[in-house]
Amino acid sequence: MIKARTQTPEYWEKGFHLTDSDVEQLYNHFIETEKPQTIEQLTAVLINHRVNEEVRKIEHTIKGHQMYQPQNNYEVGDKLVFPALDFVQGTVTGLRQGFNPQEGDFQVIAVEIGGRMREFVAAYMKPHVLSSDDGQDLIEMLNLDKELLYKTYGKTLGEKLGQSLTEHSEFIELGSQWFVKSLMAEINVGHLHLSEAVLEINEGGPMAVEEILPNLDLDTGIDPAVQKFSLNYALKNDGRFDDVGGRGKVAWFLRRLEPEEVQQIPGRLVYRPIDYDRSSLSPQLRSLERELDDEWSRLEPVQKSQPAILALTYPHRWAGTLPLSSRLKPLFDTGSSPQQRVVLIDEETEENIVGWVVPEGSYVFGLGDWYNKNKIPVGGFIHLAPTDQQGVLTLGYEIRRPKREWVRLATSQDNRIHFELERRSIGCGYDDLLIVGTDVVAAIDALWRRADANQRSIVSLLIELFPTLAALTPQKAVHAKTLYSALNMLRRTPPGPIFAELVNNPAFQTVGDHYWTFDESRLHGGR
């Protein structure tokens, strides 16, 4: 069966690039519609344009020529078009009789194509794949195949088209739509000042552009879709405004009214990357690293959004945040804007808690009051789950009857951290290897600031922590999870660098089940 180029996968999937003719066609489409378009709509326009171009090419090529078909008779001087050879043209220069015992009588025609001679069969009366009445059936097939082409190649082509359009400054992408600059409504500085005032009256937002537009007195003759696109584009390019709506949903907020912890990453959450040999970690330690699921660990991300459980660490308990770890990150939209505003619904009270997703810092801010109200300790298990509504999740914890438990509490002695075991009432599920706390937050913060200012190494912090933690157990051994949890009171560090130091420094010896002892006499690496 003869196929045109646009009917082949290679045409759409391998060799595609945007041509000047494509750009002109898409631009004209915007002028005709005078509305923003989705990439799906533009892809359909492009496919239609490419097929129409090929139809016109075929019609022009076969005009004044015969379509080569093996069953026909030809004479010297006949001008032929060969569909199977990408519609190349040729002229018959000779003919002779042919015979094959299996095929019978037929003719052989000599055809000059581009200065070269080739031979083809003619007067061949048996069925053949190249036999047809004329070129009109192929043209009709092309016109009928446009919808099928979109279903087959639309998604792949749409991705390539979107990438190509970004290289042309006249086309503007905003959210899930595209438009051209020349057709946008004029949004001046006065409109932007009014938008700021509207948001300020509404506590900073979030507000959809449809709620802001009625206050701007734009020309009513401008299509509402164009008004929306134009204002969204102007707000996006003005530093006073943030789109906090997430993927596919635009919602504006005044940046200066966002929480300080959203505008600037809290110091305790800042991780300064540490070089270490991850290959030195045993499979067991890597499994433990995966279990801890620190947002700064080098873990393969979870692809699917699904319910997740995490154990709260000291830096996030202190800052009132959640980590955007490999398990939690798929629950949040982290790719569309610098930060997003989400709603977390308390499973127990159905209270709505406003959260702020800050991808740059890998955290979600806004849970401090919830932690305090529910007395969630460091090490406490928290669970989140997606809902049917974008940007809305459920939040909960394992509620238990409050019971007094032994807890590691940190104090400051001689400018060093010191741990003691004391009883505290715990009313939720928790990891007893991670639980640490303090009654003197300001003093521990002072130790953290000193460690941060002095850029203390992991080994120096382990040397400080180990004796006081080891003294709490009869075996004088400390679990790797406890070291990770306690060390993060002084320096934000994922498990990897800590585990690597335990493995590579002979002063630390494993005694099984991830418990370690410390022998200062074997120490190397400095304090």
DAFEN-V38334 format. One record per pair of residues at least 6 apart in sequence whose C-alpha atoms are under 6 Angstrom apart, sorted by the first residue. I is the first residue (numbers start at 1). J is the second residue. If there is no record, write none. Layout:
i=I j=J
i=I j=J
//
This chain:
i=1 j=129
i=2 j=84
i=35 j=226
i=36 j=178
i=36 j=179
i=37 j=177
i=37 j=178
i=38 j=177
i=38 j=178
i=43 j=158
i=55 j=139
i=65 j=79
i=65 j=80
i=66 j=80
i=67 j=80
i=67 j=81
i=68 j=80
i=68 j=81
i=68 j=82
i=69 j=131
i=70 j=121
i=70 j=122
i=70 j=124
i=71 j=122
i=71 j=123
i=71 j=124
i=71 j=125
i=72 j=122
i=72 j=123
i=73 j=122
i=73 j=123
i=76 j=92
i=76 j=93
i=76 j=94
i=77 j=91
i=77 j=92
i=78 j=91
i=78 j=92
i=79 j=90
i=79 j=91
i=80 j=89
i=80 j=90
i=81 j=87
i=81 j=88
i=81 j=89
i=82 j=88
i=90 j=111
i=90 j=112
i=90 j=113
i=91 j=111
i=91 j=112
i=92 j=110
i=92 j=111
i=93 j=110
i=93 j=111
i=94 j=109
i=94 j=110
i=95 j=108
i=95 j=109
i=95 j=110
i=96 j=107
i=96 j=108
i=97 j=107
i=98 j=106
i=98 j=107
i=98 j=108
i=99 j=105
i=106 j=123
i=106 j=124
i=107 j=121
i=107 j=122
i=107 j=123
i=108 j=120
i=108 j=121
i=108 j=122
i=109 j=119
i=109 j=120
i=110 j=118
i=110 j=119
i=111 j=117
i=111 j=118
i=170 j=180
i=170 j=181
i=171 j=179
i=171 j=180
i=172 j=178
i=172 j=179
i=172 j=180
i=175 j=248
i=184 j=230
i=185 j=230
i=191 j=216
i=199 j=205
i=204 j=253
i=204 j=254
i=204 j=257
i=205 j=253
i=206 j=251
i=206 j=252
i=206 j=253
i=207 j=251
i=207 j=252
i=208 j=251
i=240 j=255
i=241 j=253
i=241 j=254
i=241 j=255
i=242 j=252
i=242 j=253
i=242 j=255
i=243 j=251
i=243 j=252
i=244 j=251
i=244 j=339
i=244 j=340
i=244 j=341
i=245 j=251
i=245 j=340
i=246 j=333
i=246 j=336
i=246 j=340
i=247 j=336
i=268 j=315
i=271 j=492
i=276 j=497
i=294 j=325
i=294 j=494
i=295 j=323
i=295 j=324
i=295 j=325
i=296 j=494
i=297 j=494
i=301 j=326
i=302 j=326
i=302 j=327
i=305 j=330
i=305 j=331
i=307 j=384
i=307 j=385
i=308 j=383
i=308 j=384
i=309 j=382
i=309 j=383
i=310 j=381
i=310 j=382
i=311 j=379
i=311 j=380
i=311 j=381
i=312 j=378
i=312 j=379
i=312 j=380
i=313 j=378
i=313 j=379
i=314 j=378
i=320 j=366
i=320 j=367
i=320 j=368
i=321 j=364
i=321 j=365
i=321 j=367
i=322 j=363
i=322 j=364
i=323 j=363
i=324 j=362
i=324 j=363
i=334 j=359
i=339 j=357
i=339 j=358
i=340 j=356
i=340 j=357
i=341 j=355
i=341 j=356
i=342 j=354
i=342 j=355
i=342 j=391
i=342 j=392
i=343 j=353
i=343 j=354
i=343 j=355
i=343 j=392
i=344 j=352
i=344 j=353
i=344 j=392
i=344 j=393
i=344 j=394
i=344 j=395
i=345 j=351
i=345 j=352
i=345 j=394
i=345 j=395
i=346 j=395
i=346 j=396
i=347 j=395
i=347 j=396
i=355 j=365
i=355 j=366
i=356 j=364
i=356 j=365
i=357 j=364
i=358 j=364
i=378 j=435
i=378 j=436
i=379 j=430
i=379 j=431
i=379 j=434
i=379 j=435
i=380 j=429
i=380 j=430
i=381 j=429
i=381 j=430
i=382 j=396
i=382 j=397
i=383 j=395
i=383 j=396
i=383 j=397
i=384 j=394
i=384 j=395
i=385 j=393
i=385 j=394
i=386 j=393
i=387 j=393
i=398 j=428
i=398 j=429
i=399 j=428
i=400 j=427
i=400 j=428
i=401 j=427
i=402 j=425
i=402 j=426
i=402 j=427
i=403 j=425
i=403 j=426
i=404 j=423
i=404 j=424
i=404 j=425
i=405 j=423
i=405 j=424
i=406 j=421
i=406 j=422
i=406 j=423
i=407 j=421
i=407 j=422
i=407 j=423
i=408 j=419
i=408 j=420
i=408 j=421
i=408 j=436
i=409 j=419
i=409 j=420
i=409 j=436
i=409 j=437
i=409 j=438
i=410 j=418
i=410 j=419
i=410 j=438
i=411 j=417
i=411 j=418
i=412 j=418
i=418 j=468
i=419 j=468
i=433 j=482
i=434 j=482
i=434 j=485
i=448 j=490
i=460 j=527
i=470 j=476
i=470 j=477
i=470 j=478
i=477 j=515
i=477 j=516
i=477 j=517
i=478 j=515
i=478 j=516
i=479 j=514
i=479 j=515
i=480 j=514
i=502 j=508
i=506 j=522
i=507 j=518
i=507 j=519
i=507 j=520
i=507 j=522
i=507 j=523
i=508 j=517
i=508 j=518
i=509 j=516
i=509 j=517
i=510 j=516
//
